[in-house]
Amino acid sequence: IQGTVAEAVSAMQDSSTEVEQEAARAGNAGLALHAIQQSVLSVVEQANQAALAAQKMESAANELVDAMDAVSAVVEENTAATEEMAASSTQVTQAIETIASVSEENSAAIEEVSASSEEMSAQVEEVNAAAQSLAEMARALQQIVAEFQLSNARVSKPLESTSNHKEKEVFEVV
């Protein structure tokens, strides 16, 4: 029995050493698993932070796209306004050209009117001079007519001619 007990104790001691070695190995493996678990948790935390950063980048990218859309809209408005101003500028240029053309026509008409005015003025001066001349002639004729009327009213007798020629009646004007 003692042999069996000694063998049993020896087997137990051997098993106990083996279990201690396995436990040490398991403890080392547990520590390794714990280290792996810590590394995995750290990687998960980093992945979460990267995901948050990606979400922030996505939000910033969306804001940037919105800002670019707003800038694009402003550029389109400015382009439309510039095109409108160009069209208006063309209209203004055409209006100025029309005004210049009308001004030239008016200037030509004014020159014609001025020439006609000068011509009419010369004609009026001629008519005025003719009228004055006619007025002077009319006065002279009135005086002559008046003398004849006065002479006829005061006629005394016809004067006799002393010449041998045909006799003419001459009235004496008193």
Kinemage of the C-alpha trace (Angstrom):
@kinemage 1
@onewidth
@group {chain A} dominant
@subgroup {mainchain}
@vectorlist {calphas} color= white
{ca ile a 1} P 0.000 0.000 0.000
{ca gln a 2} L 2.733 2.216 0.759
{ca gly a 3} L 4.000 1.776 -2.694
{ca thr a 4} L 0.687 2.566 -4.151
{ca val a 5} L 0.294 5.561 -1.922
{ca ala a 6} L 3.760 6.747 -2.800
{ca glu a 7} L 2.955 6.272 -6.418
{ca ala a 8} L -0.342 8.071 -5.955
{ca val a 9} L 1.393 10.934 -4.128
{ca ser a 10} L 4.041 11.075 -6.769
{ca ala a 11} L 1.356 11.076 -9.502
{ca met a 12} L -0.486 13.791 -7.632
{ca gln a 13} L 2.647 15.811 -7.260
{ca asp a 14} L 3.409 15.366 -10.926
{ca ser a 15} L -0.213 16.361 -11.803
{ca ser a 16} L -0.028 19.272 -9.422
{ca thr a 17} L 3.179 20.526 -11.081
{ca glu a 18} L 1.627 20.013 -14.466
{ca val a 19} L -1.552 21.904 -13.387
{ca glu a 20} L 0.630 24.711 -11.967
{ca gln a 21} L 2.544 24.917 -15.223
{ca glu a 22} L -0.698 24.880 -17.226
{ca ala a 23} L -2.178 27.485 -14.884
{ca ala a 24} L 0.911 29.630 -15.339
{ca arg a 25} L 0.610 29.167 -19.066
{ca ala a 26} L -3.128 29.927 -18.847
{ca gly a 27} L -2.348 32.987 -16.720
{ca asn a 28} L 0.178 34.100 -19.292
{ca ala a 29} L -2.381 33.403 -22.018
{ca gly a 30} L -4.991 35.334 -19.988
{ca leu a 31} L -2.600 38.241 -19.672
{ca ala a 32} L -1.972 38.034 -23.394
{ca leu a 33} L -5.731 37.898 -24.056
{ca his a 34} L -6.202 40.832 -21.724
{ca ala a 35} L -3.485 42.761 -23.619
{ca ile a 36} L -5.162 41.805 -26.917
{ca gln a 37} L -8.524 42.870 -25.505
{ca gln a 38} L -7.035 46.229 -24.436
{ca ser a 39} L -5.524 46.685 -27.893
{ca val a 40} L -8.859 45.827 -29.537
{ca leu a 41} L -10.657 48.291 -27.229
{ca ser a 42} L -8.076 50.966 -28.087
{ca val a 43} L -8.533 50.268 -31.814
{ca val a 44} L -12.332 50.410 -31.360
{ca glu a 45} L -11.983 53.775 -29.561
{ca gln a 46} L -9.744 55.068 -32.345
{ca ala a 47} L -12.251 53.795 -34.936
{ca asn a 48} L -15.046 55.622 -33.075
{ca gln a 49} L -12.985 58.814 -33.056
{ca ala a 50} L -12.221 58.330 -36.764
{ca ala a 51} L -15.955 57.810 -37.402
{ca leu a 52} L -16.759 61.040 -35.505
{ca ala a 53} L -14.064 62.845 -37.458
{ca ala a 54} L -15.506 61.389 -40.694
{ca gln a 55} L -18.985 62.616 -39.687
{ca lys a 56} L -17.555 66.078 -38.959
{ca met a 57} L -15.752 66.017 -42.314
{ca glu a 58} L -18.982 64.942 -44.041
{ca ser a 59} L -20.848 67.790 -42.326
{ca ala a 60} L -18.100 70.255 -43.307
{ca ala a 61} L -18.157 68.877 -46.870
{ca asn a 62} L -21.943 69.344 -46.995
{ca glu a 63} L -21.550 72.916 -45.708
{ca leu a 64} L -18.853 73.480 -48.325
{ca val a 65} L -21.160 72.126 -51.060
{ca asp a 66} L -23.947 74.411 -49.797
{ca ala a 67} L -21.538 77.364 -49.785
{ca met a 68} L -20.377 76.474 -53.313
{ca asp a 69} L -24.035 76.261 -54.410
{ca ala a 70} L -24.647 79.707 -52.881
{ca val a 71} L -21.539 81.103 -54.609
{ca ser a 72} L -22.666 79.491 -57.863
{ca ala a 73} L -26.091 81.109 -57.483
{ca val a 74} L -24.458 84.500 -56.846
{ca val a 75} L -22.223 83.996 -59.898
{ca glu a 76} L -25.295 83.118 -61.995
{ca glu a 77} L -27.114 86.221 -60.703
{ca asn a 78} L -24.053 88.369 -61.439
{ca thr a 79} L -23.782 86.833 -64.901
{ca ala a 80} L -27.464 87.525 -65.551
{ca ala a 81} L -27.074 91.071 -64.225
{ca thr a 82} L -23.988 91.591 -66.387
{ca glu a 83} L -25.844 90.296 -69.447
{ca glu a 84} L -28.774 92.562 -68.576
{ca met a 85} L -26.420 95.520 -68.188
{ca ala a 86} L -24.800 94.667 -71.529
{ca ala a 87} L -28.247 94.557 -73.150
{ca ser a 88} L -29.159 97.840 -71.450
{ca ser a 89} L -25.850 99.294 -72.568
{ca thr a 90} L -26.672 98.281 -76.133
{ca gln a 91} L -30.090 99.918 -75.811
{ca val a 92} L -28.517 103.072 -74.356
{ca thr a 93} L -25.973 103.117 -77.178
{ca gln a 94} L -28.751 102.737 -79.731
{ca ala a 95} L -30.742 105.502 -78.032
{ca ile a 96} L -27.676 107.777 -78.069
{ca glu a 97} L -27.116 106.991 -81.751
{ca thr a 98} L -30.783 107.755 -82.463
{ca ile a 99} L -30.541 111.029 -80.547
{ca ala a 100} L -27.344 111.923 -82.429
{ca ser a 101} L -29.053 111.143 -85.738
{ca val a 102} L -32.086 113.235 -84.799
{ca ser a 103} L -29.750 116.029 -83.660
{ca glu a 104} L -27.970 115.932 -87.013
{ca glu a 105} L -31.317 116.050 -88.822
{ca asn a 106} L -32.456 118.926 -86.592
{ca ser a 107} L -29.177 120.724 -87.228
{ca ala a 108} L -29.631 120.321 -90.984
{ca ala a 109} L -33.237 121.529 -90.700
{ca ile a 110} L -32.120 124.495 -88.584
{ca glu a 111} L -29.504 125.363 -91.204
{ca glu a 112} L -32.183 125.189 -93.893
{ca val a 113} L -34.527 127.347 -91.800
{ca ser a 114} L -31.684 129.779 -91.136
{ca ala a 115} L -30.849 129.982 -94.853
{ca ser a 116} L -34.548 130.427 -95.647
{ca ser a 117} L -34.772 133.050 -92.922
{ca glu a 118} L -31.830 134.949 -94.369
{ca glu a 119} L -33.364 134.676 -97.836
{ca met a 120} L -36.730 135.869 -96.527
{ca ser a 121} L -35.040 138.682 -94.633
{ca ala a 122} L -33.300 139.810 -97.823
{ca gln a 123} L -36.595 139.589 -99.696
{ca val a 124} L -38.361 141.515 -96.926
{ca glu a 125} L -35.670 144.203 -97.160
{ca glu a 126} L -36.162 144.321 -100.926
{ca val a 127} L -39.951 144.512 -100.498
{ca asn a 128} L -39.491 147.192 -97.818
{ca ala a 129} L -37.195 149.183 -100.094
{ca ala a 130} L -39.677 148.765 -102.953
{ca ala a 131} L -42.527 149.798 -100.644
{ca gln a 132} L -40.592 152.894 -99.554
{ca ser a 133} L -39.855 153.711 -103.165
{ca leu a 134} L -43.513 153.193 -104.065
{ca ala a 135} L -44.534 155.322 -101.071
{ca glu a 136} L -42.236 158.098 -102.247
{ca met a 137} L -43.623 157.763 -105.768
{ca ala a 138} L -47.151 157.809 -104.374
{ca arg a 139} L -46.382 160.999 -102.419
{ca ala a 140} L -44.826 162.561 -105.492
{ca leu a 141} L -47.820 161.539 -107.583
{ca gln a 142} L -50.185 162.870 -104.931
{ca gln a 143} L -48.343 166.163 -105.002
{ca ile a 144} L -48.530 166.239 -108.786
{ca val a 145} L -52.202 165.299 -108.698
{ca ala a 146} L -52.758 167.912 -106.017
{ca glu a 147} L -51.042 170.529 -108.170
{ca phe a 148} L -53.241 169.558 -111.110
{ca gln a 149} L -56.299 169.761 -108.970
{ca leu a 150} L -55.227 173.121 -107.630
{ca ser a 151} L -54.319 174.247 -111.119
{ca asn a 152} L -57.688 173.225 -112.547
{ca ala a 153} L -59.459 175.013 -109.791
{ca arg a 154} L -57.529 178.280 -110.388
{ca val a 155} L -57.204 178.163 -114.111
{ca ser a 156} L -57.538 181.685 -115.462
{ca lys a 157} L -57.274 181.336 -119.165
{ca pro a 158} L -55.219 179.387 -121.610
{ca leu a 159} L -51.943 180.986 -122.546
{ca glu a 160} L -51.505 181.620 -126.226
{ca ser a 161} L -48.512 180.453 -127.928
{ca thr a 162} L -46.517 182.975 -129.922
{ca ser a 163} L -44.921 180.461 -132.129
{ca asn a 164} L -46.044 179.476 -135.564
{ca his a 165} L -46.280 175.902 -134.693
{ca lys a 166} L -49.407 174.117 -133.782
{ca glu a 167} L -50.992 175.691 -130.861
{ca lys a 168} L -51.060 173.936 -127.599
{ca glu a 169} L -52.997 174.874 -124.605
{ca val a 170} L -50.837 175.498 -121.624
{ca phe a 171} L -52.354 176.225 -118.301
{ca glu a 172} L -50.778 178.575 -115.966
{ca val a 173} L -50.221 177.314 -112.488
{ca val a 174} L -50.782 180.020 -109.962
